[in-house]
Amino acid sequence: MSPEIERMAEISPISNPGNYKLALQRIKKLFNEGTTVVTAHARLRMGQRRLTDIDLAHCIRYGRIIEHSKPMTYWRYTMLGQSVEKRRMKCVVEINGNLMIVTVI
């Protein structure tokens, strides 16, 4: 296992949700492990905005966190990135044991 993968595997629960570096590591780890759920609402918005799963993956892999909130039980993070075609996009994700894609903007 590479040192980078080992570091990602050692990520502890997020005790400081404002630590975007650790939150981004957790988001990418969950995404890469395939423990991602895309909500029906996010699918609807992706269709309306002509965005694909590949665009979503590109935003998560290369984007950055720009804000966080806790509207209910779990922390949500808004990520700013680009589609594969370089269109600006945002996705809102929630970490609840899995990575849940809440919406795409």
Backbone as XML, in Angstrom:
<?xml version="1.0"?>
<chain id="A" units="angstrom">
  <residue number="1" name="MET">
    <atom name="N" x="0.849" y="-1.176" z="0.000"/>
    <atom name="CA" x="0.000" y="0.000" z="0.000"/>
    <atom name="C" x="0.892" y="1.236" z="0.000"/>
  </residue>
  <residue number="2" name="SER">
    <atom name="N" x="0.553" y="2.210" z="-0.843"/>
    <atom name="CA" x="1.364" y="3.417" z="-0.931"/>
    <atom name="C" x="1.170" y="4.257" z="0.334"/>
  </residue>
  <residue number="3" name="PRO">
    <atom name="N" x="2.153" y="5.105" z="0.664"/>
    <atom name="CA" x="2.025" y="5.959" z="1.854"/>
    <atom name="C" x="0.785" y="6.855" z="1.792"/>
  </residue>
  <residue number="4" name="GLU">
    <atom name="N" x="0.430" y="7.339" z="0.589"/>
    <atom name="CA" x="-0.738" y="8.202" z="0.462"/>
    <atom name="C" x="-2.013" y="7.440" z="0.815"/>
  </residue>
  <residue number="5" name="ILE">
    <atom name="N" x="-2.134" y="6.205" z="0.335"/>
    <atom name="CA" x="-3.307" y="5.397" z="0.634"/>
    <atom name="C" x="-3.341" y="5.055" z="2.118"/>
  </residue>
  <residue number="6" name="GLU">
    <atom name="N" x="-2.187" y="4.758" z="2.703"/>
    <atom name="CA" x="-2.151" y="4.470" z="4.137"/>
    <atom name="C" x="-2.637" y="5.664" z="4.942"/>
  </residue>
  <residue number="7" name="ARG">
    <atom name="N" x="-2.194" y="6.879" z="4.571"/>
    <atom name="CA" x="-2.633" y="8.082" z="5.294"/>
    <atom name="C" x="-4.133" y="8.252" z="5.177"/>
  </residue>
  <residue number="8" name="MET">
    <atom name="N" x="-4.682" y="8.010" z="3.994"/>
    <atom name="CA" x="-6.116" y="8.160" z="3.806"/>
    <atom name="C" x="-6.877" y="7.125" z="4.627"/>
  </residue>
  <residue number="9" name="ALA">
    <atom name="N" x="-6.312" y="5.931" z="4.760"/>
    <atom name="CA" x="-6.984" y="4.875" z="5.514"/>
    <atom name="C" x="-7.007" y="5.174" z="7.006"/>
  </residue>
  <residue number="10" name="GLU">
    <atom name="N" x="-6.119" y="6.049" z="7.454"/>
    <atom name="CA" x="-6.024" y="6.359" z="8.874"/>
    <atom name="C" x="-6.882" y="7.556" z="9.285"/>
  </residue>
  <residue number="11" name="ILE">
    <atom name="N" x="-7.687" y="8.068" z="8.393"/>
    <atom name="CA" x="-8.487" y="9.248" z="8.703"/>
    <atom name="C" x="-9.494" y="8.913" z="9.796"/>
  </residue>
  <residue number="12" name="SER">
    <atom name="N" x="-9.468" y="9.712" z="10.841"/>
    <atom name="CA" x="-10.410" y="9.498" z="11.943"/>
    <atom name="C" x="-11.681" y="10.307" z="11.681"/>
  </residue>
  <residue number="13" name="PRO">
    <atom name="N" x="-12.733" y="10.061" z="12.443"/>
    <atom name="CA" x="-13.955" y="10.840" z="12.260"/>
    <atom name="C" x="-13.670" y="12.331" z="12.358"/>
  </residue>
  <residue number="14" name="ILE">
    <atom name="N" x="-14.448" y="13.097" z="11.657"/>
    <atom name="CA" x="-14.219" y="14.541" z="11.614"/>
    <atom name="C" x="-14.737" y="15.168" z="12.904"/>
  </residue>
  <residue number="15" name="SER">
    <atom name="N" x="-13.801" y="15.604" z="13.741"/>
    <atom name="CA" x="-14.200" y="16.255" z="14.983"/>
    <atom name="C" x="-14.289" y="17.769" z="14.792"/>
  </residue>
  <residue number="16" name="ASN">
    <atom name="N" x="-13.589" y="18.281" z="13.781"/>
    <atom name="CA" x="-13.638" y="19.697" z="13.461"/>
    <atom name="C" x="-14.121" y="19.839" z="12.017"/>
  </residue>
  <residue number="17" name="PRO">
    <atom name="N" x="-15.413" y="20.019" z="11.797"/>
    <atom name="CA" x="-15.935" y="20.065" z="10.442"/>
    <atom name="C" x="-15.400" y="21.221" z="9.609"/>
  </residue>
  <residue number="18" name="GLY">
    <atom name="N" x="-14.821" y="22.221" z="10.250"/>
    <atom name="CA" x="-14.221" y="23.339" z="9.537"/>
    <atom name="C" x="-12.839" y="23.039" z="9.002"/>
  </residue>
  <residue number="19" name="ASN">
    <atom name="N" x="-12.313" y="21.871" z="9.331"/>
    <atom name="CA" x="-11.010" y="21.465" z="8.809"/>
    <atom name="C" x="-11.231" y="20.856" z="7.420"/>
  </residue>
  <residue number="20" name="TYR">
    <atom name="N" x="-11.231" y="21.713" z="6.419"/>
    <atom name="CA" x="-11.580" y="21.283" z="5.072"/>
    <atom name="C" x="-10.578" y="20.298" z="4.485"/>
  </residue>
  <residue number="21" name="LYS">
    <atom name="N" x="-9.347" y="20.364" z="4.919"/>
    <atom name="CA" x="-8.345" y="19.417" z="4.419"/>
    <atom name="C" x="-8.736" y="17.985" z="4.808"/>
  </residue>
  <residue number="22" name="LEU">
    <atom name="N" x="-9.057" y="17.780" z="6.086"/>
    <atom name="CA" x="-9.460" y="16.448" z="6.532"/>
    <atom name="C" x="-10.810" y="16.032" z="5.954"/>
  </residue>
  <residue number="23" name="ALA">
    <atom name="N" x="-11.729" y="16.980" z="5.863"/>
    <atom name="CA" x="-13.045" y="16.663" z="5.296"/>
    <atom name="C" x="-12.902" y="16.249" z="3.840"/>
  </residue>
  <residue number="24" name="LEU">
    <atom name="N" x="-12.069" y="16.945" z="3.087"/>
    <atom name="CA" x="-11.854" y="16.602" z="1.682"/>
    <atom name="C" x="-11.205" y="15.229" z="1.545"/>
  </residue>
  <residue number="25" name="GLN">
    <atom name="N" x="-10.275" y="14.915" z="2.423"/>
    <atom name="CA" x="-9.667" y="13.579" z="2.418"/>
    <atom name="C" x="-10.727" y="12.513" z="2.659"/>
  </residue>
  <residue number="26" name="ARG">
    <atom name="N" x="-11.623" y="12.751" z="3.612"/>
    <atom name="CA" x="-12.681" y="11.795" z="3.914"/>
    <atom name="C" x="-13.625" y="11.639" z="2.729"/>
  </residue>
  <residue number="27" name="ILE">
    <atom name="N" x="-14.010" y="12.743" z="2.118"/>
    <atom name="CA" x="-14.903" y="12.707" z="0.956"/>
    <atom name="C" x="-14.284" y="11.892" z="-0.169"/>
  </residue>
  <residue number="28" name="LYS">
    <atom name="N" x="-13.030" y="12.164" z="-0.479"/>
    <atom name="CA" x="-12.354" y="11.446" z="-1.570"/>
    <atom name="C" x="-12.182" y="9.969" z="-1.231"/>
  </residue>
  <residue number="29" name="LYS">
    <atom name="N" x="-11.887" y="9.671" z="0.023"/>
    <atom name="CA" x="-11.727" y="8.273" z="0.443"/>
    <atom name="C" x="-13.027" y="7.514" z="0.260"/>
  </residue>
  <residue number="30" name="LEU">
    <atom name="N" x="-14.120" y="8.073" z="0.747"/>
    <atom name="CA" x="-15.421" y="7.419" z="0.605"/>
    <atom name="C" x="-15.805" y="7.274" z="-0.868"/>
  </residue>
  <residue number="31" name="PHE">
    <atom name="N" x="-15.539" y="8.299" z="-1.658"/>
    <atom name="CA" x="-15.861" y="8.241" z="-3.082"/>
    <atom name="C" x="-15.047" y="7.146" z="-3.777"/>
  </residue>
  <residue number="32" name="ASN">
    <atom name="N" x="-13.757" y="7.095" z="-3.487"/>
    <atom name="CA" x="-12.887" y="6.104" z="-4.119"/>
    <atom name="C" x="-13.226" y="4.681" z="-3.693"/>
  </residue>
  <residue number="33" name="GLU">
    <atom name="N" x="-13.738" y="4.517" z="-2.474"/>
    <atom name="CA" x="-14.130" y="3.189" z="-1.992"/>
    <atom name="C" x="-15.455" y="2.740" z="-2.602"/>
  </residue>
  <residue number="34" name="GLY">
    <atom name="N" x="-16.155" y="3.654" z="-3.234"/>
    <atom name="CA" x="-17.435" y="3.308" z="-3.835"/>
    <atom name="C" x="-18.595" y="3.357" z="-2.875"/>
  </residue>
  <residue number="35" name="THR">
    <atom name="N" x="-18.394" y="3.936" z="-1.705"/>
    <atom name="CA" x="-19.475" y="4.031" z="-0.728"/>
    <atom name="C" x="-20.213" y="5.365" z="-0.908"/>
  </residue>
  <residue number="36" name="THR">
    <atom name="N" x="-20.701" y="5.579" z="-2.128"/>
    <atom name="CA" x="-21.357" y="6.824" z="-2.488"/>
    <atom name="C" x="-22.799" y="6.548" z="-2.892"/>
  </residue>
  <residue number="37" name="VAL">
    <atom name="N" x="-23.710" y="7.371" z="-2.377"/>
    <atom name="CA" x="-25.124" y="7.280" z="-2.726"/>
    <atom name="C" x="-25.518" y="8.605" z="-3.366"/>
  </residue>
  <residue number="38" name="VAL">
    <atom name="N" x="-26.105" y="8.538" z="-4.544"/>
    <atom name="CA" x="-26.590" y="9.741" z="-5.222"/>
    <atom name="C" x="-28.100" y="9.783" z="-5.024"/>
  </residue>
  <residue number="39" name="THR">
    <atom name="N" x="-28.592" y="10.832" z="-4.383"/>
    <atom name="CA" x="-30.019" y="10.936" z="-4.107"/>
    <atom name="C" x="-30.807" y="11.146" z="-5.400"/>
  </residue>
  <residue number="40" name="ALA">
    <atom name="N" x="-32.103" y="10.863" z="-5.334"/>
    <atom name="CA" x="-32.984" y="11.089" z="-6.486"/>
    <atom name="C" x="-32.996" y="12.567" z="-6.859"/>
  </residue>
  <residue number="41" name="HIS">
    <atom name="N" x="-32.954" y="13.426" z="-5.851"/>
    <atom name="CA" x="-32.922" y="14.872" z="-6.117"/>
    <atom name="C" x="-31.662" y="15.247" z="-6.897"/>
  </residue>
  <residue number="42" name="ALA">
    <atom name="N" x="-30.520" y="14.715" z="-6.493"/>
    <atom name="CA" x="-29.266" y="15.012" z="-7.197"/>
    <atom name="C" x="-29.330" y="14.502" z="-8.635"/>
  </residue>
  <residue number="43" name="ARG">
    <atom name="N" x="-29.887" y="13.304" z="-8.835"/>
    <atom name="CA" x="-30.041" y="12.752" z="-10.195"/>
    <atom name="C" x="-30.919" y="13.662" z="-11.058"/>
  </residue>
  <residue number="44" name="LEU">
    <atom name="N" x="-32.006" y="14.157" z="-10.465"/>
    <atom name="CA" x="-32.893" y="15.065" z="-11.178"/>
    <atom name="C" x="-32.143" y="16.320" z="-11.611"/>
  </residue>
  <residue number="45" name="ARG">
    <atom name="N" x="-31.421" y="16.908" z="-10.674"/>
    <atom name="CA" x="-30.666" y="18.130" z="-10.977"/>
    <atom name="C" x="-29.556" y="17.874" z="-12.006"/>
  </residue>
  <residue number="46" name="MET">
    <atom name="N" x="-28.914" y="16.722" z="-11.915"/>
    <atom name="CA" x="-27.881" y="16.383" z="-12.903"/>
    <atom name="C" x="-28.491" y="16.318" z="-14.303"/>
  </residue>
  <residue number="47" name="GLY">
    <atom name="N" x="-29.664" y="15.711" z="-14.409"/>
    <atom name="CA" x="-30.338" y="15.625" z="-15.701"/>
    <atom name="C" x="-30.718" y="16.993" z="-16.233"/>
  </residue>
  <residue number="48" name="GLN">
    <atom name="N" x="-31.242" y="17.841" z="-15.356"/>
    <atom name="CA" x="-31.636" y="19.190" z="-15.757"/>
    <atom name="C" x="-30.444" y="20.019" z="-16.215"/>
  </residue>
  <residue number="49" name="ARG">
    <atom name="N" x="-29.304" y="19.769" z="-15.617"/>
    <atom name="CA" x="-28.101" y="20.545" z="-15.931"/>
    <atom name="C" x="-27.178" y="19.837" z="-16.928"/>
  </residue>
  <residue number="50" name="ARG">
    <atom name="N" x="-27.647" y="18.714" z="-17.441"/>
    <atom name="CA" x="-26.889" y="17.911" z="-18.416"/>
    <atom name="C" x="-25.505" y="17.545" z="-17.891"/>
  </residue>
  <residue number="51" name="LEU">
    <atom name="N" x="-25.477" y="17.057" z="-16.652"/>
    <atom name="CA" x="-24.239" y="16.600" z="-16.022"/>
    <atom name="C" x="-24.322" y="15.091" z="-15.843"/>
  </residue>
  <residue number="52" name="THR">
    <atom name="N" x="-23.181" y="14.435" z="-15.971"/>
    <atom name="CA" x="-23.118" y="12.979" z="-15.886"/>
    <atom name="C" x="-22.399" y="12.543" z="-14.617"/>
  </residue>
  <residue number="53" name="ASP">
    <atom name="N" x="-22.367" y="11.228" z="-14.397"/>
    <atom name="CA" x="-21.597" y="10.678" z="-13.281"/>
    <atom name="C" x="-20.114" y="11.019" z="-13.420"/>
  </residue>
  <residue number="54" name="ILE">
    <atom name="N" x="-19.640" y="11.095" z="-14.644"/>
    <atom name="CA" x="-18.232" y="11.442" z="-14.867"/>
    <atom name="C" x="-17.967" y="12.880" z="-14.443"/>
  </residue>
  <residue number="55" name="ASP">
    <atom name="N" x="-18.909" y="13.782" z="-14.748"/>
    <atom name="CA" x="-18.769" y="15.171" z="-14.300"/>
    <atom name="C" x="-18.765" y="15.254" z="-12.777"/>
  </residue>
  <residue number="56" name="LEU">
    <atom name="N" x="-19.646" y="14.490" z="-12.152"/>
    <atom name="CA" x="-19.714" y="14.462" z="-10.688"/>
    <atom name="C" x="-18.395" y="13.962" z="-10.104"/>
  </residue>
  <residue number="57" name="ALA">
    <atom name="N" x="-17.865" y="12.888" z="-10.664"/>
    <atom name="CA" x="-16.584" y="12.346" z="-10.199"/>
    <atom name="C" x="-15.473" y="13.376" z="-10.367"/>
  </residue>
  <residue number="58" name="HIS">
    <atom name="N" x="-15.477" y="14.092" z="-11.471"/>
    <atom name="CA" x="-14.450" y="15.108" z="-11.732"/>
    <atom name="C" x="-14.523" y="16.218" z="-10.688"/>
  </residue>
  <residue number="59" name="CYS">
    <atom name="N" x="-15.738" y="16.630" z="-10.346"/>
    <atom name="CA" x="-15.920" y="17.676" z="-9.335"/>
    <atom name="C" x="-15.396" y="17.218" z="-7.974"/>
  </residue>
  <residue number="60" name="ILE">
    <atom name="N" x="-15.697" y="15.981" z="-7.605"/>
    <atom name="CA" x="-15.254" y="15.471" z="-6.307"/>
    <atom name="C" x="-13.748" y="15.262" z="-6.282"/>
  </residue>
  <residue number="61" name="ARG">
    <atom name="N" x="-13.201" y="14.711" z="-7.326"/>
    <atom name="CA" x="-11.759" y="14.416" z="-7.340"/>
    <atom name="C" x="-10.893" y="15.660" z="-7.395"/>
  </residue>
  <residue number="62" name="TYR">
    <atom name="N" x="-11.333" y="16.687" z="-8.129"/>
    <atom name="CA" x="-10.477" y="17.851" z="-8.363"/>
    <atom name="C" x="-11.017" y="19.145" z="-7.767"/>
  </residue>
  <residue number="63" name="GLY">
    <atom name="N" x="-12.203" y="19.096" z="-7.185"/>
    <atom name="CA" x="-12.791" y="20.300" z="-6.621"/>
    <atom name="C" x="-12.298" y="20.597" z="-5.223"/>
  </residue>
  <residue number="64" name="ARG">
    <atom name="N" x="-12.863" y="21.633" z="-4.652"/>
    <atom name="CA" x="-12.489" y="22.038" z="-3.294"/>
    <atom name="C" x="-13.746" y="22.365" z="-2.514"/>
  </residue>
  <residue number="65" name="ILE">
    <atom name="N" x="-13.652" y="22.273" z="-1.213"/>
    <atom name="CA" x="-14.770" y="22.610" z="-0.335"/>
    <atom name="C" x="-14.805" y="24.121" z="-0.157"/>
  </residue>
  <residue number="66" name="ILE">
    <atom name="N" x="-15.996" y="24.689" z="-0.297"/>
    <atom name="CA" x="-16.115" y="26.139" z="-0.123"/>
    <atom name="C" x="-16.975" y="26.523" z="1.078"/>
  </residue>
  <residue number="67" name="GLU">
    <atom name="N" x="-17.776" y="25.577" z="1.591"/>
    <atom name="CA" x="-18.556" y="25.870" z="2.793"/>
    <atom name="C" x="-19.087" y="24.577" z="3.396"/>
  </residue>
  <residue number="68" name="HIS">
    <atom name="N" x="-19.537" y="24.680" z="4.642"/>
    <atom name="CA" x="-20.141" y="23.529" z="5.312"/>
    <atom name="C" x="-21.314" y="24.001" z="6.171"/>
  </residue>
  <residue number="69" name="SER">
    <atom name="N" x="-22.202" y="23.057" z="6.455"/>
    <atom name="CA" x="-23.361" y="23.361" z="7.292"/>
    <atom name="C" x="-23.857" y="22.059" z="7.915"/>
  </residue>
  <residue number="70" name="LYS">
    <atom name="N" x="-24.735" y="22.189" z="8.872"/>
    <atom name="CA" x="-25.325" y="21.014" z="9.512"/>
    <atom name="C" x="-26.832" y="21.247" z="9.620"/>
  </residue>
  <residue number="71" name="PRO">
    <atom name="N" x="-27.540" y="21.098" z="8.487"/>
    <atom name="CA" x="-28.970" y="21.386" z="8.508"/>
    <atom name="C" x="-29.789" y="20.385" z="9.309"/>
  </residue>
  <residue number="72" name="MET">
    <atom name="N" x="-29.271" y="19.186" z="9.468"/>
    <atom name="CA" x="-29.999" y="18.166" z="10.221"/>
    <atom name="C" x="-29.003" y="17.411" z="11.097"/>
  </residue>
  <residue number="73" name="THR">
    <atom name="N" x="-28.867" y="16.126" z="10.871"/>
    <atom name="CA" x="-28.025" y="15.281" z="11.710"/>
    <atom name="C" x="-26.562" y="15.285" z="11.290"/>
  </residue>
  <residue number="74" name="TYR">
    <atom name="N" x="-26.307" y="15.327" z="9.983"/>
    <atom name="CA" x="-24.947" y="15.147" z="9.462"/>
    <atom name="C" x="-24.412" y="16.429" z="8.832"/>
  </residue>
  <residue number="75" name="TRP">
    <atom name="N" x="-23.077" y="16.505" z="8.782"/>
    <atom name="CA" x="-22.419" y="17.648" z="8.170"/>
    <atom name="C" x="-22.531" y="17.559" z="6.666"/>
  </residue>
  <residue number="76" name="ARG">
    <atom name="N" x="-22.773" y="18.702" z="6.045"/>
    <atom name="CA" x="-22.815" y="18.816" z="4.593"/>
    <atom name="C" x="-21.722" y="19.760" z="4.138"/>
  </residue>
  <residue number="77" name="TYR">
    <atom name="N" x="-21.151" y="19.427" z="2.998"/>
    <atom name="CA" x="-20.091" y="20.233" z="2.411"/>
    <atom name="C" x="-20.451" y="20.592" z="0.983"/>
  </residue>
  <residue number="78" name="THR">
    <atom name="N" x="-20.265" y="21.855" z="0.636"/>
    <atom name="CA" x="-20.457" y="22.300" z="-0.738"/>
    <atom name="C" x="-19.093" y="22.327" z="-1.407"/>
  </residue>
  <residue number="79" name="MET">
    <atom name="N" x="-19.000" y="21.601" z="-2.520"/>
    <atom name="CA" x="-17.751" y="21.530" z="-3.266"/>
    <atom name="C" x="-17.890" y="22.306" z="-4.563"/>
  </residue>
  <residue number="80" name="LEU">
    <atom name="N" x="-16.873" y="23.080" z="-4.890"/>
    <atom name="CA" x="-16.811" y="23.825" z="-6.141"/>
    <atom name="C" x="-15.799" y="23.150" z="-7.035"/>
  </residue>
  <residue number="81" name="GLY">
    <atom name="N" x="-16.205" y="22.867" z="-8.252"/>
    <atom name="CA" x="-15.300" y="22.226" z="-9.194"/>
    <atom name="C" x="-15.744" y="22.497" z="-10.615"/>
  </residue>
  <residue number="82" name="GLN">
    <atom name="N" x="-15.335" y="21.608" z="-11.510"/>
    <atom name="CA" x="-15.684" y="21.738" z="-12.917"/>
    <atom name="C" x="-16.139" y="20.401" z="-13.463"/>
  </residue>
  <residue number="83" name="SER">
    <atom name="N" x="-16.970" y="20.487" z="-14.483"/>
    <atom name="CA" x="-17.326" y="19.285" z="-15.226"/>
    <atom name="C" x="-16.131" y="18.921" z="-16.112"/>
  </residue>
  <residue number="84" name="VAL">
    <atom name="N" x="-16.230" y="17.804" z="-16.768"/>
    <atom name="CA" x="-15.167" y="17.381" z="-17.672"/>
    <atom name="C" x="-14.977" y="18.403" z="-18.791"/>
  </residue>
  <residue number="85" name="GLU">
    <atom name="N" x="-16.070" y="19.055" z="-19.179"/>
    <atom name="CA" x="-16.016" y="20.065" z="-20.242"/>
    <atom name="C" x="-15.684" y="21.456" z="-19.718"/>
  </residue>
  <residue number="86" name="LYS">
    <atom name="N" x="-15.186" y="21.525" z="-18.488"/>
    <atom name="CA" x="-14.734" y="22.773" z="-17.860"/>
    <atom name="C" x="-15.870" y="23.732" z="-17.502"/>
  </residue>
  <residue number="87" name="ARG">
    <atom name="N" x="-17.098" y="23.210" z="-17.363"/>
    <atom name="CA" x="-18.197" y="24.039" z="-16.886"/>
    <atom name="C" x="-18.142" y="24.080" z="-15.367"/>
  </residue>
  <residue number="88" name="ARG">
    <atom name="N" x="-18.294" y="25.257" z="-14.809"/>
    <atom name="CA" x="-18.280" y="25.405" z="-13.355"/>
    <atom name="C" x="-19.479" y="24.657" z="-12.770"/>
  </residue>
  <residue number="89" name="MET">
    <atom name="N" x="-19.253" y="23.921" z="-11.696"/>
    <atom name="CA" x="-20.340" y="23.205" z="-11.040"/>
    <atom name="C" x="-20.061" y="23.086" z="-9.553"/>
  </residue>
  <residue number="90" name="LYS">
    <atom name="N" x="-21.115" y="22.854" z="-8.814"/>
    <atom name="CA" x="-21.014" y="22.604" z="-7.379"/>
    <atom name="C" x="-21.761" y="21.319" z="-7.082"/>
  </residue>
  <residue number="91" name="CYS">
    <atom name="N" x="-21.322" y="20.634" z="-6.046"/>
    <atom name="CA" x="-22.093" y="19.513" z="-5.538"/>
    <atom name="C" x="-22.105" y="19.612" z="-4.019"/>
  </residue>
  <residue number="92" name="VAL">
    <atom name="N" x="-23.227" y="19.257" z="-3.458"/>
    <atom name="CA" x="-23.378" y="19.250" z="-2.003"/>
    <atom name="C" x="-23.363" y="17.798" z="-1.565"/>
  </residue>
  <residue number="93" name="VAL">
    <atom name="N" x="-22.442" y="17.495" z="-0.658"/>
    <atom name="CA" x="-22.287" y="16.122" z="-0.184"/>
    <atom name="C" x="-22.519" y="16.079" z="1.320"/>
  </residue>
  <residue number="94" name="GLU">
    <atom name="N" x="-22.934" y="14.920" z="1.786"/>
    <atom name="CA" x="-23.159" y="14.697" z="3.213"/>
    <atom name="C" x="-22.398" y="13.444" z="3.605"/>
  </residue>
  <residue number="95" name="ILE">
    <atom name="N" x="-21.718" y="13.501" z="4.726"/>
    <atom name="CA" x="-20.985" y="12.345" z="5.222"/>
    <atom name="C" x="-21.807" y="11.731" z="6.344"/>
  </residue>
  <residue number="96" name="ASN">
    <atom name="N" x="-22.341" y="10.536" z="6.086"/>
    <atom name="CA" x="-23.187" y="9.866" z="7.077"/>
    <atom name="C" x="-22.774" y="8.399" z="7.230"/>
  </residue>
  <residue number="97" name="GLY">
    <atom name="N" x="-21.484" y="8.153" z="7.148"/>
    <atom name="CA" x="-20.979" y="6.782" z="7.095"/>
    <atom name="C" x="-20.684" y="6.422" z="5.653"/>
  </residue>
  <residue number="98" name="ASN">
    <atom name="N" x="-21.526" y="6.889" z="4.770"/>
    <atom name="CA" x="-21.308" y="6.848" z="3.333"/>
    <atom name="C" x="-21.124" y="8.284" z="2.864"/>
  </residue>
  <residue number="99" name="LEU">
    <atom name="N" x="-20.858" y="8.432" z="1.596"/>
    <atom name="CA" x="-20.850" y="9.753" z="0.987"/>
    <atom name="C" x="-22.153" y="9.884" z="0.232"/>
  </residue>
  <residue number="100" name="MET">
    <atom name="N" x="-22.973" y="10.846" z="0.626"/>
    <atom name="CA" x="-24.249" y="11.046" z="-0.036"/>
    <atom name="C" x="-24.177" y="12.331" z="-0.849"/>
  </residue>
  <residue number="101" name="ILE">
    <atom name="N" x="-24.509" y="12.217" z="-2.139"/>
    <atom name="CA" x="-24.577" y="13.393" z="-2.994"/>
    <atom name="C" x="-25.993" y="13.933" z="-2.852"/>
  </residue>
  <residue number="102" name="VAL">
    <atom name="N" x="-26.130" y="15.098" z="-2.242"/>
    <atom name="CA" x="-27.426" y="15.666" z="-1.918"/>
    <atom name="C" x="-28.016" y="16.403" z="-3.123"/>
  </residue>
  <residue number="103" name="THR">
    <atom name="N" x="-27.191" y="17.226" z="-3.779"/>
    <atom name="CA" x="-27.639" y="17.958" z="-4.957"/>
    <atom name="C" x="-26.432" y="18.382" z="-5.786"/>
  </residue>
  <residue number="104" name="VAL">
    <atom name="N" x="-26.730" y="18.784" z="-7.006"/>
    <atom name="CA" x="-25.703" y="19.274" z="-7.931"/>
    <atom name="C" x="-26.198" y="20.588" z="-8.486"/>
  </residue>
  <residue number="105" name="ILE">
    <atom name="N" x="-25.316" y="21.579" z="-8.477"/>
    <atom name="CA" x="-25.682" y="22.946" z="-8.900"/>
    <atom name="C" x="-24.792" y="23.343" z="-10.072"/>
  </residue>
</chain>
